[in-house]
Amino acid sequence: MDEDLNLWKKEFRESKDWKEKREKFIVEKGRKCEWCGSTEFLTPAHKDCCIPLKIQFNDKEFNTNFIILNSALKTNYYMIFNDYLREIIIKDLPKEYFKKDKNSENGTSSSKLKKDAWKNLYQNEEIRRILNPVVEKTNNIFKEWYSNFDNCLLLCRRCHYAQSKGQFLCGCKKSYYFIEHGSCPNCYPKEKKEKITKRKKEEEEFIKEQEKFEREIDEREKRMFEKLEAMEKQNKRIKRI
């Protein structure tokens, strides 16, 4: 599924249509990176999005989210039909497909499938028959979204790479940061910097103490073995006498 989309993306980016749209978009955005202001190696950068998706199957309607992250399709087709798949296929699967039940004393299998099991299940003809219409529908949505620059930023190569990793350019315009951190390390408030410095110092001291303790243990073991060797030699002398 993802391989087909990646091939389509590569072919589309090499097409005349893409190049014309890209040039028009760059001109409209003023030929400079929207984050850092650079005018070199500019490219459209798609924003993440989440599209509600309704799917009809066997007279039932399933609601899910069609999520696109970093210009890649991220959606779990299998969970849409989770109950149906359990009923017709999963109940007859071997035990090795399932996670072990943590609450069970004898280590019996739980009803949850292992992470790689979903990937293996897609090789099943019945599951492919069920999921292929869904895959085709979501792929078409992705292609329409990727071909449209309305949901794009104009970024330079460096900022585009950071954006693809989920980072943002800090107000200092020098470094990038993840949103949960609030800013890059250089722009942290004084109190936060002091806390980080203190924590690093404590970690270093802990590591030193641990290494010291391990050395002491090694020395004790070495002395103990030396004593045992000395006792064995002494016992051998006594036996000779």
C-alpha positions as CSV (number, residue, x, y, z in Angstrom):
1,M,0.0,0.0,0.0
2,D,2.6,2.5,1.1
3,E,5.0,1.4,-1.7
4,D,2.4,2.2,-4.4
5,L,1.9,5.7,-2.9
6,N,5.6,6.4,-2.7
7,L,6.0,5.4,-6.3
8,W,3.1,7.7,-7.2
9,K,4.6,10.6,-5.2
10,K,8.0,10.1,-7.0
11,E,6.4,10.1,-10.4
12,F,4.1,13.1,-9.6
13,R,7.1,15.2,-8.3
14,E,8.9,14.6,-11.6
15,S,5.9,15.6,-13.7
16,K,5.4,18.9,-15.5
17,D,2.2,19.5,-13.5
18,W,4.1,19.4,-10.2
19,K,6.8,21.7,-11.4
20,E,4.4,24.3,-12.7
21,K,2.3,24.2,-9.4
22,R,5.5,24.4,-7.4
23,E,6.9,27.4,-9.2
24,K,3.5,29.2,-9.0
25,F,3.4,28.5,-5.3
26,I,6.9,29.8,-4.7
27,V,6.1,33.0,-6.5
28,E,2.9,33.5,-4.5
29,K,4.7,33.0,-1.2
30,G,7.4,35.6,-2.1
31,R,10.3,33.3,-2.8
32,K,11.4,32.9,0.8
33,C,11.1,30.4,3.6
34,E,8.2,31.1,5.8
35,W,10.2,30.1,8.9
36,C,13.8,31.4,8.5
37,G,13.5,33.7,5.5
38,S,16.0,31.8,3.4
39,T,15.7,32.1,-0.4
40,E,17.6,28.9,-1.3
41,F,16.4,25.3,-1.9
42,L,12.7,26.2,-1.4
43,T,10.0,23.5,-1.5
44,P,6.3,23.2,-0.6
45,A,5.9,21.4,2.8
46,H,2.5,19.8,3.5
47,K,1.0,20.3,7.0
48,D,-0.2,17.3,9.0
49,C,-4.0,16.8,8.8
50,C,-6.7,14.5,10.2
51,I,-9.7,13.8,7.9
52,P,-12.8,12.0,9.4
53,L,-13.7,9.1,7.2
54,K,-16.9,7.1,7.0
55,I,-16.9,3.6,5.4
56,Q,-19.9,1.5,4.5
57,F,-19.5,-2.3,4.8
58,N,-22.1,-5.1,5.0
59,D,-24.8,-2.5,5.8
60,K,-22.8,-1.1,8.6
61,E,-21.1,2.3,8.9
62,F,-17.7,2.6,10.4
63,N,-16.2,5.9,11.5
64,T,-12.5,6.4,11.7
65,N,-9.8,9.1,11.2
66,F,-7.7,9.3,8.1
67,I,-4.4,10.8,9.3
68,I,-1.6,12.2,7.2
69,L,1.7,12.9,9.0
70,N,4.8,14.3,7.3
71,S,3.3,13.7,3.9
72,A,2.8,10.0,4.6
73,L,-0.5,8.1,5.0
74,K,-1.0,6.8,8.5
75,T,-4.3,5.0,9.0
76,N,-5.1,1.6,10.5
77,Y,-7.4,0.0,8.0
78,Y,-7.6,-3.2,10.0
79,M,-9.0,-1.5,13.1
80,I,-12.0,-0.3,11.1
81,F,-13.1,-3.9,10.6
82,N,-11.8,-5.1,13.9
83,D,-15.0,-6.8,15.2
84,Y,-15.7,-8.3,11.8
85,L,-12.2,-9.7,11.3
86,R,-12.3,-11.2,14.8
87,E,-15.5,-13.0,14.0
88,I,-14.6,-14.5,10.7
89,I,-10.8,-14.9,10.8
90,I,-9.0,-14.0,14.1
91,K,-10.9,-16.6,16.2
92,D,-9.3,-19.4,14.2
93,L,-5.7,-18.1,14.2
94,P,-2.8,-20.0,15.9
95,K,-1.8,-18.9,19.4
96,E,1.5,-17.4,18.2
97,Y,-0.4,-14.5,16.6
98,F,-1.6,-13.3,20.0
99,K,0.0,-11.5,22.8
100,K,0.5,-13.3,26.1
101,D,-2.0,-12.5,28.8
102,K,-0.1,-10.7,31.6
103,N,-2.8,-11.5,34.2
104,S,-2.8,-15.2,33.5
105,E,-0.7,-17.5,35.7
106,N,-0.2,-20.2,33.0
107,G,0.8,-17.7,30.3
108,T,-2.3,-18.2,28.1
109,S,-2.8,-16.0,25.0
110,S,-4.9,-12.9,25.3
111,S,-7.5,-11.7,22.6
112,K,-5.0,-9.0,21.4
113,L,-3.0,-9.6,18.3
114,K,0.8,-9.0,18.2
115,K,1.9,-5.8,16.4
116,D,3.3,-7.7,13.3
117,A,0.3,-10.0,13.1
118,W,-1.8,-7.3,11.3
119,K,0.9,-7.0,8.6
120,N,0.9,-10.8,8.1
121,L,-2.9,-11.0,8.1
122,Y,-3.0,-8.7,5.0
123,Q,-1.5,-11.5,3.0
124,N,-4.8,-13.4,3.6
125,E,-7.1,-13.3,0.5
126,E,-10.3,-12.7,2.5
127,I,-8.8,-9.8,4.3
128,R,-7.5,-8.2,1.1
129,R,-10.9,-8.6,-0.4
130,I,-12.4,-6.7,2.6
131,L,-9.8,-4.0,2.8
132,N,-8.8,-3.2,-0.8
133,P,-11.9,-0.9,-1.4
134,V,-10.9,1.0,1.8
135,V,-7.2,1.2,0.7
136,E,-8.3,2.5,-2.7
137,K,-10.6,5.2,-1.2
138,T,-7.9,6.5,1.2
139,N,-5.2,6.4,-1.4
140,N,-7.4,8.6,-3.7
141,I,-8.0,11.0,-0.8
142,F,-4.2,11.2,-0.2
143,K,-3.4,11.8,-3.8
144,E,-6.0,14.7,-4.0
145,W,-4.5,16.2,-0.8
146,Y,-0.9,15.9,-1.9
147,S,-1.6,17.4,-5.3
148,N,-3.2,20.5,-3.7
149,F,-0.9,23.2,-2.2
150,D,-3.6,24.9,-0.1
151,N,-2.4,23.0,3.0
152,C,1.3,23.8,2.4
153,L,4.1,26.0,3.8
154,L,7.0,27.3,1.7
155,L,10.1,26.1,3.5
156,C,13.8,25.8,2.8
157,R,15.5,22.4,2.8
158,R,16.7,22.7,6.4
159,C,13.3,23.8,7.8
160,H,11.5,21.3,5.7
161,Y,13.6,18.5,7.2
162,A,12.9,19.8,10.7
163,Q,9.2,20.0,10.0
164,S,9.2,16.4,8.7
165,K,10.6,15.4,12.1
166,G,7.8,17.2,13.9
167,Q,10.0,20.2,15.0
168,F,9.5,24.0,14.8
169,L,11.9,26.9,14.3
170,C,12.6,28.7,17.6
171,G,12.2,32.4,18.0
172,C,16.0,32.9,18.0
173,K,16.0,31.6,14.4
174,K,19.0,29.4,15.2
175,S,17.7,26.1,16.4
176,Y,14.6,23.8,16.2
177,Y,12.5,22.4,19.0
178,F,9.7,19.9,19.6
179,I,6.4,21.6,20.7
180,E,6.4,19.9,24.1
181,H,9.7,21.7,25.0
182,G,8.4,25.2,24.2
183,S,11.7,26.4,22.7
184,C,15.3,25.3,21.9
185,P,17.7,24.6,24.8
186,N,19.5,27.9,24.2
187,C,16.3,29.9,24.8
188,Y,15.2,28.1,28.0
189,P,14.4,30.4,30.9
190,K,17.1,30.8,33.5
191,E,15.3,28.6,36.1
192,K,14.8,25.8,33.5
193,K,18.5,25.9,32.5
194,E,19.5,25.7,36.2
195,K,17.2,22.7,36.7
196,I,18.6,20.9,33.7
197,T,22.2,21.7,34.8
198,K,21.4,20.4,38.3
199,R,19.8,17.2,36.9
200,K,22.8,16.5,34.6
201,K,25.2,17.0,37.5
202,E,23.1,14.6,39.7
203,E,23.1,12.1,36.9
204,E,26.9,12.4,36.4
205,E,27.4,12.0,40.2
206,F,25.2,8.9,40.3
207,I,27.1,7.4,37.4
208,K,30.4,8.0,39.2
209,E,29.1,6.5,42.4
210,Q,27.8,3.5,40.5
211,E,31.2,3.0,38.8
212,K,33.0,3.4,42.1
213,F,30.7,0.7,43.7
214,E,31.3,-1.6,40.8
215,R,35.1,-1.2,41.1
216,E,34.8,-2.0,44.8
217,I,32.8,-5.1,44.1
218,D,35.4,-6.2,41.5
219,E,38.3,-5.6,44.0
220,R,36.5,-7.6,46.7
221,E,35.9,-10.5,44.3
222,K,39.6,-10.3,43.2
223,R,40.8,-10.5,46.8
224,M,38.4,-13.3,47.6
225,F,39.7,-15.4,44.6
226,E,43.3,-14.6,45.7
227,K,42.5,-15.9,49.2
228,L,40.9,-19.1,47.8
229,E,43.9,-19.7,45.5
230,A,46.3,-19.3,48.5
231,M,44.2,-21.7,50.6
232,E,44.2,-24.3,47.8
233,K,48.0,-24.0,47.6
234,Q,48.3,-24.4,51.3
235,N,46.1,-27.4,51.3
236,K,48.2,-29.0,48.6
237,R,51.4,-28.5,50.7
238,I,49.7,-30.0,53.8
239,K,48.7,-33.1,51.8
240,R,52.3,-33.6,50.5
241,I,53.6,-33.5,54.1
